[in-house]
Amino acid sequence: MQSPITLEALHILDAIDRRGSFASAANELDRAPSSLSYQIQKLEQDLDIMIFDRSGHKASFTEAGQLILETGRTILAATQKLVNDASILANGWELDISLAFDGIIPVENFFSMVDELSKVSSTRIKLQEEILAGCWESLSDGRADLLVCPKLETLPHDVKAEVIGEMEMVWVAASDHYVHKRSGEFNDEAREKYRVIAIADTAREQPPISINVIQKQPRLTVTNFAAKVSALKQGLGIGTLPKELASELIEQGVLRQIAGTEGQPIEIILAWKRNKIGEAKSWCIQYLKKTFKNQAKI
């Protein structure tokens, strides 16, 4: 008897959970929200169970739905591994490869890699933005084959990593934000008075990481880096941005660096698991190491 739970349905459930709504999931999957709703309702009818509780303002997973979601993710990961392993076995080049990058790193840094790889292989590339602990979880769980992000003090034992560049983060706020009227040292006590703009950690299971956020500090949490920049420009709070981007916005008069603050240098690493490496993964590692190290700043 054929199961009504298809891989497509599992991908939809995964996207809805990660994105937080049917509309956002539909946007990621390039589908109409009504199409996703119909497919989920049909699945509920075929299984004779409720996957979503629709009694509240926002649909949420039932216990049965959560079970399908979590087990489904295991199935999706295993399926992807099977496809990639078969591809490597057949011709040495992976069918797909995923590169995760921390949201503070411009995605444009990887476009030349995509273009150059297409000249030597038909491997499909996925570039996925992750935040903080979500970066490492994506590598650990196999959602990503390669990772580019700020360096950790201690790396997982099964991970190989190399420093490929550096960035400098600076504290900024909108040019007319009242933080610029302050005086004195900009320490933790001073920062507590101002709302900080933070990006939500994309980790699903691992404990989230907070950077430059004080426990008692008011905060606005957004879902991606672009939203953080917009919130800062609108004067909704203070936060850190890469110096390259901050300098452009400061020159435009949109933002100002907060007085009494200095740039915070961070090292950027390329990381991957110490397991079997296919041709595409090896090619990307060598390309990124060479390309990033030839740049003065990321």
N, C-alpha and C positions, 0 to 999 in steps of 0.2 A: 504494500500500500504506500503510495507516494505521500510524503509529508507536505503539509501546506506551508511549512516554514522554509522559505527559500533564502539563498544568500543575499538576494536583493532586499528582502524584508529585513534581514539582520543588519544590512548596511543602513537602511532607513532608521531603524531603532537606534543604532549607534550614533547616527548623525543628529537625531532629535535630542538624545541625551547630552551629547557634547555641545550642541549649539543652543540648547535651552528652549527651543520652540519649533513647531512644525514649519513656520515661515522661514526661519533661519536655516533649518535643515534642507528645505526645498531649494533655497538659494545656493547652498553648497553643492547639492546634487543636480542642480540645473533642472529642477522639476517644478511643476505647479503645486502649491500647498494642497489644493483640492485632490490632486493625484495621490499625494502621500496619505492624506486622510482616508481616501477611499481604500487604498491598499491595506492600511492598518485595520480599518473596520471590517474588511473582508477577511483578514487573518483572524480577527477576534471571532467572527461568525464561524469560520472553518474549524477553529480550535474549541469553540464554545467556552471561551474564557475572556475576561476583561484584561487587556494589557494596560490600558490607561484609565485612571480615575478622573472623570470629567466633571465631578460635582463641584469643584472649586473654581476660582477665577482662572486658574491655569491647569491644564491637564498634567497629571503626574503618574509615574509608573506605579502600578499595583505590585504587590509582592510577587505575583505570578509573572507580571511583565518584567520586573527587575531580574527574576531568575532567567527568563528568556534572553534578556539583554546581556547579562554577565556571561552566561554559557555561550551565547551567540558570538561574543567577542573572542572567546577562546577558539571557536570554530573558524571565525574569519581569519584569525592569526595563523591557525594551522593550515588553512586553505592557501593563504598567501605564501607561506613557507614552502608548501608542496609545489606550488607553481614555480617559485624561484629556484628551488632545488632541482626541479626537472629541467628548467631552462639552462641552469649552469651545467648540469650533467650532459645536456645535449650539445651545447656549443660554447660553454665557458662564459658567455655574457648573460647577465641576469635579464629577465624579461622586464622587471621593474626595480627601481631603487628609490628610496625615500631619504631626503636630507632634511633634518629638523634644524631650525636655527632660532636662537633667542630673538624675541621681538625687537630688541634694541639694535639689531644688526640689519641694515637695509637689505631687502630681498634682491635688489639690483646687483649686489655683490656676486650672485650666483648665476646670473643670466648668461655670462660668457661661457661658464662651464656647460650649461645646457646646450648652447649653440655648438661648442666644440665637440662635445660627446656625440652629438647627432651626426657628425662627420665620420665617426669611426664605428658607431653602433646604433642599433634601433632600440636600445634600452629606453623604456619610458621613465621619466623622472618626476617625482613629486616633491615639491618644496612646501614644507609645512611649518608655520610659525608656532612656536611654543613659548611658554613663559616660565622662568625659574625652575622649580622642581619638575614641571611638566617636560622640560628638555630631557632630563635624565631618565624620567619614567618612560618616555617615548623610545629611548635607546634600550633601556632594560627590558621593556615589554615587546620589543621587536617591531614597534610601529615605525621606527626610523632605523636606517642602516648606518647613517652618518649623522654627526651632531656638531654644530658650530655654536659655541656659547661661551660666556665668561668662565674662567678657570675656577674649579673647586679646590679647596685646600687638600682634601683627600679624595682620590678617585676610587671608584669601585674596582675590585681586584681583577675583574674580567674585562676591563676596558683599557685600551691603548689610546694615548692622547699626546698631541704635540702642540706647543704654543705656535700660533701662526700669525699673530698680530696683537695690537693693543688698541684700546679706546680710552677716551677721557670723558667722564660724566661730570656735568656742571649743574648746580642748583639754579633754577630759573623760575620766573613768574611773569604774568602779563605785565606790560610796561606800566600800567596804571594800578597794579595791585597794591594794597595797603602795606604789604610786607616791606616795600621799598621805603616806607616812612619810618621804619624802626631804626634803632641805634643800639650799639652794644654788640657783644659776642653772639654769633648765631649758633648757639649750642643746643643740646637736646631740650632744655627748658624753654628756650626761645621758640624752637620749632613746634612745640606742643600747641602753640597758640594759632597755628595756621593749618588749614585743611591740606592734606597731601593727596596728590593724584596718583593712584596706584593701579597697576594692571593685574587682573586676576591670574593667579597661578593656574596653569592648565593641567596640573597633575590630577589624575582621577583617583588614585589609590594612595599615593605617597603623601606624607604630611606636607602642606604648602610651606613655601619659604617667603619671608618678608624681607625686603631690602630697603633701607632708609625710611622705615616706617616705625614710629614710636607707638607703644601700646595705647597710650591715652590720647593720642593725636586724632583729631577728626580726619576722616578720609572719604574720598570718592573713589570707588573701584570701578574700572572700566574693563572691557573685554579684550582690547588690543592696543597696540602702540599708537596707531593713528588716532584712536579716540582719546588717548592721553594727551597727545599734542593738541588736539582740538580743545580739550578741557582747559589746558594751560593757557592757550591763546584767548579763551573766553573769560579768563580771570577767575576760574572756579577753585583754584588752589595753587600750591607750589609743587615742585617735583624736579627730578633730574632728567636731563636729556644728553645724548651724545654731543660732544663739543662741536663736531662738524655741523650738525643740524642746528644746534642752539645758536651758533655764530651767525648762520644765515638769517634766522628769525630775529636775532638781536639787531643785525644790520638793517633789517626791514622796519625796525621800531616796534615790532609786535611783542617781543619779550625783552626782559632785562635780567642779567645775572644778579643774584641776590648778593648784596654787599656783605663782606666778611666771610665769603665762602671761597674755597679753592677747588680746582678740578680734582676729581678722584680717578686716578689711572687704574684700569683693569686689563688683565691679559685675556686674550681670546684664544680658545683652543679648538682644535679639530679632534673629535673623539670617535672611536668605533670599537666594536666588540672584538675580542681576540678569538674569533672563530673562523670558519672557512670563508675566504674572501674570493668572490668572483672577479672576473675581468673588469666589469663596470665599476665595482666598488674600489678596486685597486687603482683604476684609471682616475677616478674622482679624487681619491686621496692624494695622489701625486699632483694632480692639477691644482687642487685647492692649496696645498702646501706651497707650491711654487708661486701661484697667483697672489695669495694673501701676503706672503713674505716680501713680495716686490712692492707692496704698498707701504707708504709711510704711516698712514692711519687708516682705520676701517671706517 
